[in-house]
Structure formats: C-alpha cells, structure tokens
Amino acid sequence: MNKKIKINFILNIVHLVLGAQLIYAQDLDSLYSVGEYAQILKHFEIHPPNSFKTQILKAKSLRAKHFTEEAIASYEEALTGKADEPIHQFTYAKLLKANSQIKKADSLLTLLHTNYPNNPEFLFQLGLTKATFSKASEEIYFEKALEQDPSHQGAAYELAKFYFRIKSYEKAEDISQNALSFNPNNKKIIGLLGQIYFSKKELNLALEQFERLEELTSPPKFVLEKMAIAYNSTNQLDKSIEKYKQLLRIEQRNSRYHLQLALVYAKQENFKESEYNAKLAILYKDVSLSGERFTKAIAMKENGKLKAAIEMFELVIEEAQMFERAYVELALTADKYYDNIDKKLLYFDKYENQFGDYEYAEFNELMYRRITDLKRKKHFQSGK
C-alpha cells in the first residue's frame, strides 16, 4: 500500500469515528429532550463523561431525576475553573439555593452579576440570596433589577414586600401599582397591595384589592380575616358575617372568630345569633384546656383500653362541651366496646343532641351513616 493510499485510509477511519461520535452526541441530546434521563445516566456508568458538554448533560440528567446531591457534585465538577458559562452557572446557582447552600449560590450569582451587570434575572436571584443574610441590603439588587426591567414582577413583589415590612407604605404602594400596570392579574402583588392599604387604614381600597384577589383565587385565611374586619369597620355587616362564617368553615372551633361574629351580630341588633356565638366563643375557649386528656384517651383507645378511654372521653366533654371530635371518639370507642346496640346508640345520641343542628359540625355525615347502620341492624334483629 503506497503512502497516498495509506493516508486516505486513515482519513476515512477518522471520518467514520468522528461521524459516529457526532451521531452519539446527538442521540444523547435527543434522549434528554424526551426525558430519557435514566438511559443517559446508565450510559454514563459505562462511558464516563469525557467533555464539558457530556459532564453538563450528566449533571442536568441527575437534576431532572431529583438526585440532588449527585447533581450538585456533577455541576461542581463540570464548572470548576469555568469563568464564563452563564446558562449552566445560573442553573447550578438556583439548584444550590434551593438546597440551602446559600453561600455557594451567593458566590456564583455574584460572579454572574460581575460578568453580566445589566442582567435583571441575575440581580433578582442575587437579591433573593442576599435576603437570607442579615443586613445584606437585598433591596439594592431588586431596585437594580427593576431599573434594567421595569416589568420584572418578582423583583417588584420582593421590593414592595421589603418596604411594606419596614412600614414604608407609600413606596410599597407605588412599586405595587407600577407592577400591576404591567400585569394586572398578579395575585401576589394584588394581595400585598391590599395588605398595604389595610395597614394604612384605607379599608375601602384594601377591600377593592382583596375582592379582586378573590375573583382570581381562594384567598388565604389571613386575608379572609382582614376582609371580615374591614367589612365590619365599613359597616358592611352582612359581608363581614359571611367572611366570619367562611373562616369558621375552615376552623370551626376558633373561639376568636365566634366572638367577633357575636359582636357583628350585636351591631346588627341580631341578639339571638349574638348570644349563640358568644356562648360558643366561651365554650370553645375551654377546648384547649382538655387537649392533654383527649390525647391520653386516644392513646388508651389505640392500646385497647376501651372502658378507660370511654371514661376519659366523657371527662373531656364534661369540661369542653363543644369539643366535637371528643364526642365522635367517645361514640366510636363505645361502638367497639359494647355489643348491645342500644348502649352504642346512647353515645351517638350524645353527639346528635349537641351537634345535630350545629351549622359548623364537621362529622355529622360520618356519624349519621353509623347511626343509620346501627338502627337498621337493630330493626333486623328485632324482626327475628
């Protein structure tokens, strides 16, 4: 074989090998794009990554599989000594931050900010990281992010929240209003603006925001509380009552909600409902005092000490007459302990007498089903 033929042969071999490697790399990328992370990782067990691109692909696949510690180690290995790989450095920084490795994340985001000082997202994420340190002046980074991108919703929310926290309500309001001019349906900012107005005692404006939030989503409990107070203070008493009832559907044994409801009813001169809710406020205030005995009774029941548990549950409901769960557990324990259906029903009757007509009862349906079953069983037994 002459020299020219040898060179052509070698070049063909090199071309084939490089072509195969190109197809192989494309295949790995294709597997990643369709979520075949396990196949990629299995491949790397046999053929460890030998380039920056394949190291990053391994790290990305581990992250996608939520193998967090391994992903962090792979990113660190791939990015060591790399001064300017913004896409992967940013992904790695967010992964570190999400896993409470704040100092490492801060260093990486600081590097990204140094390399790209006008990138609003790097500024925003750096601000979030700085917020975890004391006296870190995170607001500076949120302000800079908004200078670069006035429509940045995350930076606007965090900056407005910062000023709200330090009671700079005018600044917080201006930032929130500006953010809403870009995205009128930003639920977090609408809720925050409502809180700002509430704190400024501009209750009608606060209610406008809270009602807007209610159109978009189910407001959290603390917003419902503020709405109930604001409606009461602006003499929208029916709406205040409805909000307190909504809160009681969430937390039926809340003594404070019943007391506030009693006060609103009194303001309406509906003294029957006012007295009823005031009574419940007093009764529910005592429920917490019986918590230890209730816990002990549950333990007795689970340990098979049914008679002792019944006695303890009876003591609990004697002390806390509106402790609904105690009545339920008492009846269910008696249901296990007694064979006689009439004796079982006595305990279910105790529940019915106390909670049968109670608007906020939580276990009525469960208890009604069991009472129906017992009465049906009694009927069939008597027919024998």
C-alpha positions in Angstrom: 0.0 0.0 0.0 1.6 3.3 -1.1 1.8 6.4 1.0 -1.2 8.2 -0.6 -3.5 5.1 -0.2 -2.4 4.8 3.5 -3.3 8.5 4.2 -6.7 8.2 2.5 -7.4 5.0 4.5 -6.5 6.7 7.8 -8.6 9.8 6.9 -11.6 7.6 6.2 -11.3 5.8 9.5 -11.0 9.2 11.3 -14.0 10.5 9.4 -16.1 7.4 10.4 -15.1 7.6 14.1 -15.8 11.3 14.3 -19.1 10.8 12.5 -20.1 8.1 14.9 -19.2 10.4 17.8 -21.3 13.2 16.3 -24.3 10.8 16.0 -23.7 9.5 19.5 -23.8 13.1 20.9 -26.9 13.9 19.0 -28.5 10.7 20.3 -27.8 11.7 23.9 -29.2 15.2 23.4 -32.3 13.6 21.8 -32.7 11.2 24.8 -32.5 14.2 27.1 -35.1 16.2 25.1 -37.7 13.4 25.5 -37.0 12.8 29.2 -35.0 9.5 28.9 -32.7 10.6 31.8 -32.3 7.1 33.2 -30.9 5.8 29.9 -28.4 8.7 29.8 -27.2 8.0 33.3 -27.0 4.3 32.6 -24.8 5.1 29.6 -22.5 7.3 31.7 -22.0 4.5 34.2 -20.2 2.6 31.4 -18.8 5.5 29.5 -18.0 8.4 31.9 -18.3 11.9 30.5 -15.1 13.0 28.8 -16.0 16.6 27.8 -17.6 19.6 29.3 -20.7 19.1 27.2 -21.2 15.5 28.5 -20.4 16.5 32.1 -23.1 19.1 31.9 -25.5 16.6 30.3 -24.9 14.2 33.2 -25.5 17.0 35.8 -28.7 18.1 34.0 -30.0 14.5 33.9 -29.3 14.0 37.6 -31.1 17.2 38.4 -34.1 16.2 36.3 -34.2 12.9 38.2 -34.1 14.8 41.5 -30.8 13.2 42.5 -29.9 16.5 44.1 -26.6 15.7 45.8 -25.2 13.9 42.8 -26.4 16.7 40.5 -24.6 19.3 42.7 -21.4 17.3 42.7 -21.6 16.9 38.9 -22.2 20.6 38.3 -19.3 21.5 40.6 -17.0 19.1 38.7 -18.1 20.4 35.3 -17.9 24.1 36.2 -14.7 24.1 38.2 -12.3 26.5 36.6 -15.0 27.9 34.2 -15.2 31.6 34.5 -18.0 32.3 32.0 -20.7 29.7 31.4 -23.7 31.7 32.3 -26.5 29.3 31.4 -25.1 26.4 33.4 -23.7 28.6 36.2 -27.2 30.1 36.7 -28.9 26.7 36.7 -26.3 25.5 39.3 -26.7 28.6 41.4 -30.5 28.1 41.6 -30.0 24.4 42.5 -27.7 25.4 45.3 -30.1 28.0 46.6 -33.0 25.6 46.5 -31.0 23.2 48.7 -29.9 25.8 51.3 -26.3 26.0 50.1 -26.6 29.8 50.2 -23.0 30.9 50.4 -22.0 28.9 47.3 -25.1 30.2 45.5 -24.2 33.7 46.5 -20.6 33.4 45.2 -21.8 32.1 41.9 -24.5 34.7 41.5 -22.1 37.4 42.4 -19.8 36.1 39.6 -22.6 36.1 37.1 -23.6 39.7 38.2 -20.0 40.8 37.7 -19.8 39.3 34.3 -23.3 40.5 33.3 -24.1 43.6 35.4 -27.2 44.5 33.5 -29.0 41.1 33.6 -32.2 41.7 35.7 -32.7 38.0 36.5 -29.2 37.6 37.9 -29.8 40.7 40.0 -33.2 39.4 41.2 -31.8 36.0 42.2 -28.8 37.6 43.9 -31.3 39.8 45.9 -33.2 36.7 47.0 -29.9 35.1 48.1 -28.8 38.2 50.0 -32.2 38.4 51.7 -31.2 35.2 53.6 -28.2 37.1 55.2 -28.7 39.7 58.0 -28.1 43.3 57.0 -27.4 42.3 53.4 -29.4 45.2 51.7 -31.2 42.9 49.4 -33.4 45.8 48.2 -30.5 47.3 46.3 -30.5 44.3 43.9 -34.3 44.3 43.5 -34.1 48.0 42.7 -31.3 47.5 40.1 -33.3 44.6 38.6 -36.3 46.9 38.1 -34.0 49.6 36.6 -33.0 47.1 34.0 -36.5 45.6 33.5 -39.3 47.7 35.0 -41.8 44.9 34.3 -40.0 42.3 36.4 -42.8 41.0 38.6 -40.6 39.0 41.0 -38.3 41.9 41.8 -41.3 44.3 42.2 -43.0 42.0 44.6 -39.9 41.4 46.8 -39.1 45.1 46.8 -42.6 46.1 47.7 -42.7 43.5 50.4 -39.4 44.8 51.8 -40.8 48.4 52.1 -44.0 47.0 53.5 -42.1 45.2 56.1 -40.3 48.3 57.2 -43.6 50.3 57.1 -42.6 52.5 54.1 -46.1 52.1 52.8 -46.0 54.8 50.2 -43.0 53.3 48.5 -44.5 49.8 48.7 -47.8 51.1 47.2 -46.0 52.9 44.3 -44.0 49.8 43.4 -47.0 47.5 43.6 -49.1 49.8 41.4 -46.4 50.0 38.9 -46.0 46.2 38.8 -49.8 45.9 38.3 -49.6 48.2 35.3 -47.6 45.5 33.5 -49.6 42.5 34.9 -53.0 43.5 36.4 -53.6 39.9 37.5 -50.5 39.3 39.6 -52.2 37.6 42.6 -49.2 38.0 45.0 -49.0 41.8 44.3 -52.7 42.3 44.5 -52.8 40.6 47.9 -49.8 42.6 49.1 -51.4 45.9 47.9 -54.5 45.0 49.8 -52.4 44.5 53.0 -50.6 47.8 52.4 -54.0 49.7 52.2 -55.2 47.7 55.2 -52.2 48.8 57.2 -52.7 52.4 56.1 -56.4 52.0 57.3 -57.6 52.8 53.8 -60.1 50.0 54.2 -62.3 50.5 51.1 -59.2 50.5 48.9 -58.0 47.4 50.8 -61.3 45.6 50.1 -61.1 46.5 46.4 -57.8 44.6 46.2 -59.0 41.7 48.4 -62.2 41.3 46.3 -60.1 41.4 43.2 -57.9 38.7 44.6 -61.0 36.7 45.5 -62.1 36.8 41.8 -58.7 35.3 40.8 -58.2 32.6 43.5 -59.2 31.4 47.0 -57.6 33.9 49.4 -55.6 32.6 52.4 -57.0 32.7 55.9 -55.2 35.8 56.9 -56.7 37.7 54.0 -60.2 36.5 54.9 -59.6 37.7 58.5 -58.7 41.2 57.2 -61.7 41.2 54.9 -64.0 40.3 57.8 -62.5 43.2 59.9 -62.6 45.7 57.1 -66.3 44.9 56.2 -67.2 45.3 59.8 -65.3 48.6 60.1 -67.0 49.9 57.0 -70.5 48.8 58.2 -70.9 46.1 55.5 -72.1 43.8 58.2 -73.7 41.1 56.1 -70.4 40.7 54.2 -68.5 40.6 57.5 -70.7 37.9 58.8 -70.3 35.8 55.6 -66.5 36.1 55.9 -66.5 35.0 59.6 -68.7 32.1 58.6 -66.2 31.2 55.9 -63.4 31.3 58.4 -65.4 29.1 60.7 -65.8 26.5 57.9 -62.0 26.4 57.9 -61.5 26.4 61.6 -64.8 25.6 63.3 -63.6 25.7 66.9 -61.9 29.1 66.8 -63.2 31.0 69.8 -62.0 34.3 68.5 -64.0 34.0 65.2 -67.2 33.2 67.2 -66.6 36.2 69.5 -66.1 38.6 66.5 -69.2 37.1 64.9 -71.1 37.7 68.1 -70.0 41.3 68.1 -71.1 41.9 64.4 -74.5 40.3 65.1 -74.9 42.6 68.1 -74.0 45.6 65.9 -76.9 44.4 63.6 -79.1 44.0 66.7 -79.5 40.3 66.0 -79.1 39.4 69.6 -80.2 35.8 69.3 -77.3 35.0 67.0 -75.0 37.2 69.0 -75.8 35.3 72.2 -75.4 32.0 70.4 -72.0 32.8 69.0 -70.8 34.4 72.3 -71.8 31.2 74.1 -69.7 29.1 71.5 -66.8 31.5 71.9 -66.8 30.8 75.7 -67.2 27.0 75.2 -64.5 26.8 72.6 -62.1 28.8 74.7 -62.1 25.8 77.1 -61.5 23.2 74.4 -57.7 23.7 74.5 -57.7 23.0 78.2 -58.8 19.4 77.6 -56.2 18.7 75.0 -54.0 16.6 77.2 -56.9 14.4 78.5 -58.1 13.9 74.9 -54.6 12.8 73.7 -54.5 10.4 76.6 -57.9 9.0 75.8 -56.9 8.4 72.2 -53.8 6.5 73.3 -55.9 4.4 75.6 -58.3 3.6 72.8 -55.5 2.6 70.5 -54.0 0.4 73.2 -57.3 -1.5 73.6 -58.2 0.1 77.0 -61.7 0.9 75.7 -63.5 1.2 79.0 -60.9 3.6 80.5 -60.9 5.6 77.2 -64.7 6.0 77.4 -64.4 7.4 80.9 -61.6 9.8 79.8 -63.6 11.0 76.8 -66.6 11.6 79.0 -64.5 13.7 81.3 -63.2 15.7 78.3 -66.7 16.5 77.0 -67.8 17.4 80.5 -65.1 20.1 80.6 -65.4 21.2 77.0 -68.9 20.9 75.8 -68.2 21.9 72.2 -65.2 19.6 71.6 -66.8 17.8 68.7 -64.0 15.4 68.0 -64.2 14.1 71.6 -67.9 13.2 71.2 -67.0 11.4 67.9 -64.2 9.4 69.5 -66.4 8.6 72.5 -69.1 7.2 70.3 -66.7 5.2 68.1 -65.0 3.8 71.2 -68.3 2.8 72.8 -69.2 1.2 69.4 -66.2 -1.1 69.7 -66.6 -1.8 73.4 -70.3 -2.6 73.7 -72.2 -5.4 72.0 -75.6 -4.1 72.9 -76.9 -1.8 70.1 -79.0 0.4 72.5 -75.9 1.1 74.5 -73.9 2.0 71.4 -76.7 4.4 70.3 -76.7 6.2 73.7 -73.3 7.6 72.8 -74.2 8.5 69.3 -77.3 10.3 70.7 -74.9 12.4 72.8 -73.3 13.6 69.6 -76.6 14.2 67.9 -78.1 16.2 70.8 -75.1 18.5 70.8 -74.2 18.8 67.1 -77.2 17.6 65.1 -78.4 21.2 64.3 -75.0 22.8 64.6 -74.1 24.7 61.4 -70.3 24.2 61.6 -70.3 20.5 62.6 -67.6 18.6 60.9 -68.5 15.0 61.5 -72.3 15.0 61.0 -72.2 12.9 57.9 -69.9 10.3 59.3 -72.0 9.9 62.5 -75.3 9.9 60.6 -74.1 7.0 58.5 -73.1 4.9 61.5 -76.4 5.7 63.4 -78.3 4.6 60.3 -76.4 1.3 60.2 -77.0 0.6 63.8 -80.7 1.4 63.6 -81.1 -0.8 60.6 -79.2 -3.6 62.4 -81.4 -3.2 65.4 -84.5 -3.4 63.2 -83.4 -6.7 61.6 -82.6 -8.2 65.0 -86.0 -7.3 66.4 -87.7 -8.9 63.4 -86.1 -12.3 64.0 
